[in-house]
Amino acid sequence: MTSLAPTRFRRTLAVIDGVTDLGGYLAALCLLGILVLVAAEIFSRNLLAYSIHFSWDLAGYFMGTCFLLASGSALKGGSHVRVTALLESMPRAVGRTLEFAACLVGLAICAYLSWALIEMAWLSAQRGSTAATSFRVPLVYPQAALATGATILTLQCLAQILRLVRGEELSVGPGLE
């Protein structure tokens, strides 16, 4: 390992981590949106005897968006479930090779997911597709939000690989194993 290893990919990782952090903040706003919509629906139904017809649709879109936008942050912080017992029982070099291979597989899966969601949003935009509910949400918006979250997760998978190349250990969340 050269003395340049700690600075290798520093800018790339800083950009990816910044985008990942932004995704985490947007995910928190989605959670807040879910809370507001559900609370408004409960209030409206129980006190006004009126249902807000779009609340469940939007809450569902926010939930999916929240899940994908927060996935990159969860990966970065080590909150995804990882089975490290196997890695700990192997020689370090074998364990790092296995981690690298797992990260490559994860990157390929996430890249495919991102591509598929981007294509789906693009097609919805071209066709003017809307939800089949009374609210008629143009589907390009929630689909683009999902594609953004998947892309952030894909970038964070790439960042994990770059961290391994730099010789760093991947984050492991407390008590998740």
C-alpha positions in Angstrom: 0.0 0.0 0.0 1.4 3.4 -0.9 1.3 6.5 1.1 -1.2 7.9 -1.5 -3.8 5.3 -0.5 -5.7 7.4 2.0 -6.1 10.3 -0.5 -7.0 8.0 -3.5 -10.5 8.6 -4.6 -11.0 11.2 -1.9 -12.9 13.6 -4.1 -15.0 10.9 -5.7 -15.9 9.5 -2.3 -16.7 13.0 -0.9 -19.1 13.7 -3.8 -20.8 10.3 -3.4 -21.1 10.7 0.3 -22.5 14.2 -0.1 -25.1 13.0 -2.5 -25.9 10.1 -0.1 -26.3 12.5 2.8 -28.7 14.6 0.7 -30.6 11.4 0.0 -30.9 10.7 3.7 -32.2 14.2 4.4 -34.8 13.9 1.6 -35.8 10.5 3.0 -36.4 12.1 6.4 -38.6 14.7 4.7 -40.5 11.8 3.1 -41.1 10.3 6.5 -42.3 13.7 7.7 -44.6 13.8 4.7 -46.0 10.4 5.6 -46.7 11.5 9.1 -48.4 14.7 8.0 -50.6 12.9 5.4 -51.6 10.1 7.8 -52.3 12.5 10.7 -54.4 14.7 8.4 -56.3 11.7 7.2 -57.0 10.5 10.7 -58.0 14.0 11.8 -60.2 14.6 8.7 -62.0 11.2 9.0 -62.6 11.3 12.7 -63.5 15.0 13.2 -64.8 16.1 9.8 -66.2 12.9 8.5 -64.3 13.5 5.3 -61.6 11.4 3.7 -58.7 13.1 2.0 -58.7 11.0 -1.2 -55.1 11.4 -2.1 -53.5 10.9 1.3 -52.9 7.1 1.0 -51.6 7.4 -2.6 -49.1 10.0 -1.7 -48.1 8.3 1.5 -47.4 5.1 -0.5 -45.2 7.1 -2.9 -43.4 8.7 0.0 -42.8 5.4 1.6 -41.2 3.8 -1.5 -39.2 7.0 -2.1 -38.1 7.1 1.6 -36.9 3.5 1.4 -34.7 4.0 -1.6 -33.4 7.4 -0.7 -32.3 6.1 2.7 -30.8 2.9 1.4 -27.5 4.6 0.4 -27.2 6.2 3.8 -27.9 2.9 5.5 -25.2 1.2 3.4 -22.7 3.9 4.1 -23.4 3.8 7.9 -23.3 0.0 8.0 -27.0 -0.4 8.9 -27.7 -3.0 6.2 -27.6 -6.5 7.7 -24.3 -8.2 7.0 -23.1 -11.6 8.2 -19.6 -10.8 9.4 -19.1 -14.1 11.3 -18.0 -15.8 8.1 -15.6 -13.0 7.3 -14.1 -13.0 10.9 -13.4 -16.8 10.6 -11.4 -16.4 7.4 -7.9 -15.1 6.8 -8.0 -11.3 6.2 -7.1 -11.5 2.5 -9.8 -14.1 1.8 -12.4 -12.1 3.7 -11.5 -8.9 1.8 -11.7 -10.7 -1.5 -15.1 -12.1 -0.5 -16.2 -8.6 0.5 -15.0 -7.1 -2.8 -16.9 -9.8 -4.8 -20.1 -9.2 -2.7 -19.8 -5.5 -3.4 -19.3 -6.1 -7.1 -22.5 -8.3 -7.2 -24.3 -5.6 -5.2 -23.2 -2.9 -7.6 -24.4 -4.9 -10.6 -27.8 -5.5 -9.0 -28.2 -1.9 -8.0 -27.1 -0.6 -11.4 -29.7 -2.8 -13.1 -32.4 -1.6 -10.6 -31.4 2.0 -11.3 -31.4 1.5 -15.0 -34.9 -0.2 -14.9 -36.4 2.5 -12.7 -34.9 5.3 -14.9 -36.3 3.7 -18.0 -39.7 3.2 -16.4 -39.8 6.9 -15.3 -38.7 8.0 -18.8 -41.4 5.9 -20.5 -44.0 7.3 -18.1 -42.9 10.8 -19.0 -43.1 10.1 -22.7 -46.5 8.5 -22.5 -48.0 10.8 -19.9 -48.9 7.9 -17.7 -50.9 8.7 -14.6 -52.0 6.7 -11.5 -55.2 4.7 -11.9 -56.7 6.4 -8.8 -58.9 9.4 -8.5 -55.9 11.7 -7.8 -54.3 10.8 -11.2 -50.7 11.5 -10.2 -48.4 11.7 -13.2 -46.3 8.6 -12.6 -43.1 10.2 -13.8 -42.7 12.0 -10.5 -42.8 9.1 -8.0 -40.9 6.9 -10.4 -38.2 9.5 -10.9 -37.9 9.8 -7.1 -37.5 6.0 -6.9 -34.9 6.1 -9.7 -33.0 8.8 -7.8 -32.9 6.7 -4.6 -31.7 3.6 -6.5 -29.0 5.7 -8.3 -27.8 7.0 -4.9 -27.7 3.4 -3.6 -25.7 2.4 -6.8 -23.3 5.2 -6.2 -22.8 4.2 -2.6 -22.1 0.6 -3.7 -19.4 2.0 -5.9 -18.1 4.0 -3.0 -17.9 0.8 -0.9 -15.8 -0.8 -3.6 -13.5 2.3 -3.7 -13.1 2.1 0.1 -12.1 -1.5 -0.2 -9.6 -0.6 -2.9 -8.2 2.1 -0.6 -7.7 -0.6 2.1 -10.5 0.7 4.4 -12.8 -1.5 6.5 -16.5 -1.3 5.6 -18.9 0.1 8.2 -20.7 -2.3 10.4 -23.7 -1.0 12.4 -23.9 -1.8 16.1 -25.8 -4.9 17.1 -27.0 -5.8 13.6 -25.2 -9.1 13.2 
